[in-house]
Amino acid sequence: MPQMSSMDWIILMFYFLSLYMILLVNLYFMLKINLIIYSSFNMKFIYKNKW
């Protein structure tokens, strides 16, 4: 196994960090969208029950 320079390590770290961030952002947006859809359905349900 060849010795890796510090530059290679930094690039690798940035690469994994960016992947991780993309995953987190995707999860966050999915949760937000699900919450919005869920709350809108709940609102419709509440309005239907009211009237």
N, CA, C and O atoms as a CHARMM CRD file, in Angstrom:
* protein
*
  204
    1    1 MET  N      0.85000  -1.20100   0.00000 PROA 1      0.00000
    2    1 MET  CA     0.00000   0.00000   0.00000 PROA 1      0.00000
    3    1 MET  C      0.88600   1.25100   0.00000 PROA 1      0.00000
    4    1 MET  O      1.70200   1.44700   0.90000 PROA 1      0.00000
    5    2 PRO  N      0.71300   2.08300  -1.01000 PROA 2      0.00000
    6    2 PRO  CA     1.56300   3.28700  -1.10100 PROA 2      0.00000
    7    2 PRO  C      1.19700   4.31400  -0.02700 PROA 2      0.00000
    8    2 PRO  O      0.05800   4.39700   0.43100 PROA 2      0.00000
    9    3 GLN  N      2.18900   5.07100   0.34400 PROA 3      0.00000
   10    3 GLN  CA     1.96200   6.12400   1.34300 PROA 3      0.00000
   11    3 GLN  C      1.18700   7.27200   0.71000 PROA 3      0.00000
   12    3 GLN  O      1.53600   7.75800  -0.36500 PROA 3      0.00000
   13    4 MET  N      0.12800   7.69600   1.39800 PROA 4      0.00000
   14    4 MET  CA    -0.68200   8.80200   0.86400 PROA 4      0.00000
   15    4 MET  C     -0.16700  10.12900   1.41500 PROA 4      0.00000
   16    4 MET  O      0.18300  10.23700   2.59100 PROA 4      0.00000
   17    5 SER  N     -0.12900  11.12300   0.55300 PROA 5      0.00000
   18    5 SER  CA     0.27800  12.44600   1.00600 PROA 5      0.00000
   19    5 SER  C     -0.88700  13.12300   1.73200 PROA 5      0.00000
   20    5 SER  O     -2.02900  12.67000   1.65800 PROA 5      0.00000
   21    6 SER  N     -0.58300  14.18800   2.41800 PROA 6      0.00000
   22    6 SER  CA    -1.62900  14.89300   3.16900 PROA 6      0.00000
   23    6 SER  C     -2.68300  15.47400   2.22300 PROA 6      0.00000
   24    6 SER  O     -3.86200  15.56500   2.56300 PROA 6      0.00000
   25    7 MET  N     -2.22600  15.86600   1.02400 PROA 7      0.00000
   26    7 MET  CA    -3.17100  16.42100   0.04200 PROA 7      0.00000
   27    7 MET  C     -4.22100  15.37700  -0.32700 PROA 7      0.00000
   28    7 MET  O     -5.40900  15.69100  -0.40800 PROA 7      0.00000
   29    8 ASP  N     -3.79200  14.15100  -0.54900 PROA 8      0.00000
   30    8 ASP  CA    -4.74600  13.08700  -0.86700 PROA 8      0.00000
   31    8 ASP  C     -5.74800  12.89900   0.26300 PROA 8      0.00000
   32    8 ASP  O     -6.94000  12.71700   0.01800 PROA 8      0.00000
   33    9 TRP  N     -5.27100  12.94300   1.48600 PROA 9      0.00000
   34    9 TRP  CA    -6.16400  12.79000   2.63800 PROA 9      0.00000
   35    9 TRP  C     -7.18600  13.90700   2.69100 PROA 9      0.00000
   36    9 TRP  O     -8.36400  13.67300   2.96200 PROA 9      0.00000
   37   10 ILE  N     -6.73000  15.12500   2.43000 PROA 10     0.00000
   38   10 ILE  CA    -7.63600  16.28300   2.46500 PROA 10     0.00000
   39   10 ILE  C     -8.71100  16.13700   1.38700 PROA 10     0.00000
   40   10 ILE  O     -9.89000  16.39400   1.63100 PROA 10     0.00000
   41   11 ILE  N     -8.28800  15.72400   0.20200 PROA 11     0.00000
   42   11 ILE  CA    -9.25200  15.54300  -0.89600 PROA 11     0.00000
   43   11 ILE  C    -10.27300  14.46300  -0.53600 PROA 11     0.00000
   44   11 ILE  O    -11.47600  14.62300  -0.74100 PROA 11     0.00000
   45   12 LEU  N     -9.75300  13.35800   0.00700 PROA 12     0.00000
   46   12 LEU  CA   -10.65300  12.27700   0.41900 PROA 12     0.00000
   47   12 LEU  C    -11.63800  12.76200   1.47100 PROA 12     0.00000
   48   12 LEU  O    -12.83200  12.47600   1.39100 PROA 12     0.00000
   49   13 MET  N    -11.14000  13.48900   2.44700 PROA 13     0.00000
   50   13 MET  CA   -12.00700  13.99900   3.50000 PROA 13     0.00000
   51   13 MET  C    -13.09500  14.90200   2.93900 PROA 13     0.00000
   52   13 MET  O    -14.26300  14.78600   3.31000 PROA 13     0.00000
   53   14 PHE  N    -12.70200  15.80600   2.03600 PROA 14     0.00000
   54   14 PHE  CA   -13.68800  16.69100   1.42600 PROA 14     0.00000
   55   14 PHE  C    -14.71900  15.90600   0.63800 PROA 14     0.00000
   56   14 PHE  O    -15.91000  16.21600   0.66600 PROA 14     0.00000
   57   15 TYR  N    -14.25100  14.89000  -0.06300 PROA 15     0.00000
   58   15 TYR  CA   -15.14200  14.05200  -0.86400 PROA 15     0.00000
   59   15 TYR  C    -16.18200  13.38600   0.02800 PROA 15     0.00000
   60   15 TYR  O    -17.37500  13.43100  -0.27400 PROA 15     0.00000
   61   16 PHE  N    -15.74800  12.77100   1.11900 PROA 16     0.00000
   62   16 PHE  CA   -16.69200  12.08800   2.00900 PROA 16     0.00000
   63   16 PHE  C    -17.59900  13.07900   2.72400 PROA 16     0.00000
   64   16 PHE  O    -18.78200  12.81000   2.93300 PROA 16     0.00000
   65   17 LEU  N    -17.04800  14.20400   3.09100 PROA 17     0.00000
   66   17 LEU  CA   -17.86500  15.23100   3.74400 PROA 17     0.00000
   67   17 LEU  C    -18.97200  15.73100   2.81500 PROA 17     0.00000
   68   17 LEU  O    -20.11600  15.91000   3.23200 PROA 17     0.00000
   69   18 SER  N    -18.61300  15.95200   1.56000 PROA 18     0.00000
   70   18 SER  CA   -19.62000  16.44200   0.61500 PROA 18     0.00000
   71   18 SER  C    -20.71000  15.39400   0.39900 PROA 18     0.00000
   72   18 SER  O    -21.89400  15.72300   0.34000 PROA 18     0.00000
   73   19 LEU  N    -20.30100  14.12800   0.28100 PROA 19     0.00000
   74   19 LEU  CA   -21.29700  13.05600   0.14600 PROA 19     0.00000
   75   19 LEU  C    -22.23300  13.03800   1.34900 PROA 19     0.00000
   76   19 LEU  O    -23.45200  12.94200   1.20600 PROA 19     0.00000
   77   20 TYR  N    -21.64400  13.13000   2.52400 PROA 20     0.00000
   78   20 TYR  CA   -22.42100  13.11000   3.75700 PROA 20     0.00000
   79   20 TYR  C    -23.39800  14.28300   3.81200 PROA 20     0.00000
   80   20 TYR  O    -24.55800  14.12000   4.19000 PROA 20     0.00000
   81   21 MET  N    -22.91900  15.46200   3.43100 PROA 21     0.00000
   82   21 MET  CA   -23.76900  16.64900   3.43900 PROA 21     0.00000
   83   21 MET  C    -24.93300  16.49400   2.46700 PROA 21     0.00000
   84   21 MET  O    -26.06600  16.85200   2.78700 PROA 21     0.00000
   85   22 ILE  N    -24.65100  15.95600   1.27200 PROA 22     0.00000
   86   22 ILE  CA   -25.71400  15.75000   0.28500 PROA 22     0.00000
   87   22 ILE  C    -26.77300  14.80700   0.85200 PROA 22     0.00000
   88   22 ILE  O    -27.97200  15.05000   0.70900 PROA 22     0.00000
   89   23 LEU  N    -26.32400  13.73700   1.49100 PROA 23     0.00000
   90   23 LEU  CA   -27.26900  12.79700   2.09700 PROA 23     0.00000
   91   23 LEU  C    -28.11400  13.48300   3.16700 PROA 23     0.00000
   92   23 LEU  O    -29.33200  13.30700   3.21300 PROA 23     0.00000
   93   24 LEU  N    -27.46900  14.25800   4.01600 PROA 24     0.00000
   94   24 LEU  CA   -28.19600  14.94300   5.08500 PROA 24     0.00000
   95   24 LEU  C    -29.21700  15.92000   4.51600 PROA 24     0.00000
   96   24 LEU  O    -30.35200  15.98700   4.98800 PROA 24     0.00000
   97   25 VAL  N    -28.81200  16.67400   3.50500 PROA 25     0.00000
   98   25 VAL  CA   -29.71800  17.65100   2.90200 PROA 25     0.00000
   99   25 VAL  C    -30.91600  16.94000   2.26800 PROA 25     0.00000
  100   25 VAL  O    -32.05700  17.38200   2.40400 PROA 25     0.00000
  101   26 ASN  N    -30.63800  15.82700   1.56900 PROA 26     0.00000
  102   26 ASN  CA   -31.73500  15.07400   0.96800 PROA 26     0.00000
  103   26 ASN  C    -32.71000  14.57100   2.02400 PROA 26     0.00000
  104   26 ASN  O    -33.92500  14.68100   1.85700 PROA 26     0.00000
  105   27 LEU  N    -32.18200  14.02300   3.10000 PROA 27     0.00000
  106   27 LEU  CA   -33.04100  13.53800   4.18400 PROA 27     0.00000
  107   27 LEU  C    -33.86700  14.68300   4.76600 PROA 27     0.00000
  108   27 LEU  O    -35.06300  14.53400   5.01600 PROA 27     0.00000
  109   28 TYR  N    -33.22100  15.81800   4.97600 PROA 28     0.00000
  110   28 TYR  CA   -33.89700  16.97400   5.55500 PROA 28     0.00000
  111   28 TYR  C    -35.05300  17.43100   4.66300 PROA 28     0.00000
  112   28 TYR  O    -36.16000  17.67700   5.14300 PROA 28     0.00000
  113   29 PHE  N    -34.78100  17.54200   3.35300 PROA 29     0.00000
  114   29 PHE  CA   -35.82900  17.98500   2.44200 PROA 29     0.00000
  115   29 PHE  C    -36.96100  16.96900   2.34300 PROA 29     0.00000
  116   29 PHE  O    -38.13300  17.33600   2.26700 PROA 29     0.00000
  117   30 MET  N    -36.59700  15.68200   2.34500 PROA 30     0.00000
  118   30 MET  CA   -37.63600  14.65500   2.30300 PROA 30     0.00000
  119   30 MET  C    -38.54000  14.75800   3.52400 PROA 30     0.00000
  120   30 MET  O    -39.76300  14.67400   3.41100 PROA 30     0.00000
  121   31 LEU  N    -37.93100  14.94000   4.68600 PROA 31     0.00000
  122   31 LEU  CA   -38.71700  15.07900   5.91400 PROA 31     0.00000
  123   31 LEU  C    -39.59400  16.31500   5.86200 PROA 31     0.00000
  124   31 LEU  O    -40.76600  16.26600   6.23400 PROA 31     0.00000
  125   32 LYS  N    -39.03200  17.41900   5.40400 PROA 32     0.00000
  126   32 LYS  CA   -39.80700  18.66000   5.31800 PROA 32     0.00000
  127   32 LYS  C    -40.99400  18.49600   4.38400 PROA 32     0.00000
  128   32 LYS  O    -42.11100  18.88800   4.72300 PROA 32     0.00000
  129   33 ILE  N    -40.76100  17.91900   3.20900 PROA 33     0.00000
  130   33 ILE  CA   -41.83300  17.73400   2.23100 PROA 33     0.00000
  131   33 ILE  C    -42.90600  16.81100   2.80900 PROA 33     0.00000
  132   33 ILE  O    -44.10000  17.07400   2.67100 PROA 33     0.00000
  133   34 ASN  N    -42.47200  15.73300   3.45500 PROA 34     0.00000
  134   34 ASN  CA   -43.43200  14.81300   4.06400 PROA 34     0.00000
  135   34 ASN  C    -44.25300  15.52400   5.12800 PROA 34     0.00000
  136   34 ASN  O    -45.46400  15.32100   5.21900 PROA 34     0.00000
  137   35 LEU  N    -43.60600  16.34900   5.92800 PROA 35     0.00000
  138   35 LEU  CA   -44.32600  17.08200   6.96600 PROA 35     0.00000
  139   35 LEU  C    -45.34000  18.03900   6.35700 PROA 35     0.00000
  140   35 LEU  O    -46.46000  18.15300   6.85400 PROA 35     0.00000
  141   36 ILE  N    -44.95800  18.72400   5.29100 PROA 36     0.00000
  142   36 ILE  CA   -45.86200  19.66700   4.63600 PROA 36     0.00000
  143   36 ILE  C    -47.08400  18.91700   4.07800 PROA 36     0.00000
  144   36 ILE  O    -48.22500  19.33500   4.27600 PROA 36     0.00000
  145   37 ILE  N    -46.82400  17.80700   3.37900 PROA 37     0.00000
  146   37 ILE  CA   -47.91700  17.01900   2.81500 PROA 37     0.00000
  147   37 ILE  C    -48.81400  16.50500   3.94100 PROA 37     0.00000
  148   37 ILE  O    -50.04000  16.58300   3.85700 PROA 37     0.00000
  149   38 TYR  N    -48.19700  15.99000   4.97300 PROA 38     0.00000
  150   38 TYR  CA   -48.93900  15.42600   6.09700 PROA 38     0.00000
  151   38 TYR  C    -49.80300  16.49600   6.75900 PROA 38     0.00000
  152   38 TYR  O    -50.97300  16.25200   7.05400 PROA 38     0.00000
  153   39 SER  N    -49.24300  17.66600   6.99100 PROA 39     0.00000
  154   39 SER  CA   -49.99300  18.72700   7.65300 PROA 39     0.00000
  155   39 SER  C    -51.14000  19.21600   6.76000 PROA 39     0.00000
  156   39 SER  O    -52.22100  19.52700   7.25900 PROA 39     0.00000
  157   40 SER  N    -50.91100  19.28500   5.45400 PROA 40     0.00000
  158   40 SER  CA   -51.98300  19.72000   4.56300 PROA 40     0.00000
  159   40 SER  C    -53.11800  18.69500   4.56400 PROA 40     0.00000
  160   40 SER  O    -54.29100  19.07000   4.55000 PROA 40     0.00000
  161   41 PHE  N    -52.78100  17.41400   4.58100 PROA 41     0.00000
  162   41 PHE  CA   -53.81300  16.38200   4.66300 PROA 41     0.00000
  163   41 PHE  C    -54.58000  16.50400   5.98200 PROA 41     0.00000
  164   41 PHE  O    -55.80200  16.36100   6.01400 PROA 41     0.00000
  165   42 ASN  N    -53.86400  16.76300   7.04400 PROA 42     0.00000
  166   42 ASN  CA   -54.51300  16.92000   8.34400 PROA 42     0.00000
  167   42 ASN  C    -55.45700  18.12200   8.33400 PROA 42     0.00000
  168   42 ASN  O    -56.55900  18.05800   8.87800 PROA 42     0.00000
  169   43 MET  N    -55.02600  19.19500   7.72400 PROA 43     0.00000
  170   43 MET  CA   -55.86900  20.38500   7.65500 PROA 43     0.00000
  171   43 MET  C    -57.15800  20.07900   6.88800 PROA 43     0.00000
  172   43 MET  O    -58.24800  20.44400   7.32900 PROA 43     0.00000
  173   44 LYS  N    -57.03100  19.41400   5.74900 PROA 44     0.00000
  174   44 LYS  CA   -58.21500  19.04600   4.97600 PROA 44     0.00000
  175   44 LYS  C    -59.14600  18.17500   5.81800 PROA 44     0.00000
  176   44 LYS  O    -60.36500  18.35100   5.81300 PROA 44     0.00000
  177   45 PHE  N    -58.54600  17.24200   6.53200 PROA 45     0.00000
  178   45 PHE  CA   -59.33200  16.32400   7.36100 PROA 45     0.00000
  179   45 PHE  C    -60.07000  17.09600   8.45200 PROA 45     0.00000
  180   45 PHE  O    -61.24600  16.84200   8.71300 PROA 45     0.00000
  181   46 ILE  N    -59.37900  18.03200   9.08300 PROA 46     0.00000
  182   46 ILE  CA   -59.98900  18.83500  10.15200 PROA 46     0.00000
  183   46 ILE  C    -61.13300  19.66700   9.56100 PROA 46     0.00000
  184   46 ILE  O    -62.20700  19.75200  10.15600 PROA 46     0.00000
  185   47 TYR  N    -60.90800  20.27600   8.39900 PROA 47     0.00000
  186   47 TYR  CA   -61.95400  21.09500   7.78900 PROA 47     0.00000
  187   47 TYR  C    -63.16600  20.24700   7.42000 PROA 47     0.00000
  188   47 TYR  O    -64.30700  20.66800   7.61100 PROA 47     0.00000
  189   48 LYS  N    -62.91800  19.05900   6.89400 PROA 48     0.00000
  190   48 LYS  CA   -64.02700  18.16800   6.55100 PROA 48     0.00000
  191   48 LYS  C    -64.82800  17.81900   7.80000 PROA 48     0.00000
  192   48 LYS  O    -66.05700  17.76400   7.76000 PROA 48     0.00000
  193   49 ASN  N    -64.13300  17.58500   8.90100 PROA 49     0.00000
  194   49 ASN  CA   -64.82800  17.23600  10.13700 PROA 49     0.00000
  195   49 ASN  C    -65.58800  18.43000  10.70700 PROA 49     0.00000
  196   49 ASN  O    -66.65100  18.26300  11.30400 PROA 49     0.00000
  197   50 LYS  N    -65.05300  19.61400  10.52600 PROA 50     0.00000
  198   50 LYS  CA   -65.71200  20.81700  11.06500 PROA 50     0.00000
  199   50 LYS  C    -67.03800  21.06900  10.35800 PROA 50     0.00000
  200   50 LYS  O    -68.04900  21.35100  11.00100 PROA 50     0.00000
  201   51 TRP  N    -67.02900  20.96700   9.04300 PROA 51     0.00000
  202   51 TRP  CA   -68.24200  21.33600   8.29400 PROA 51     0.00000
  203   51 TRP  C    -69.09400  20.10300   8.03900 PROA 51     0.00000
  204   51 TRP  O    -70.15600  20.20300   7.42400 PROA 51     0.00000
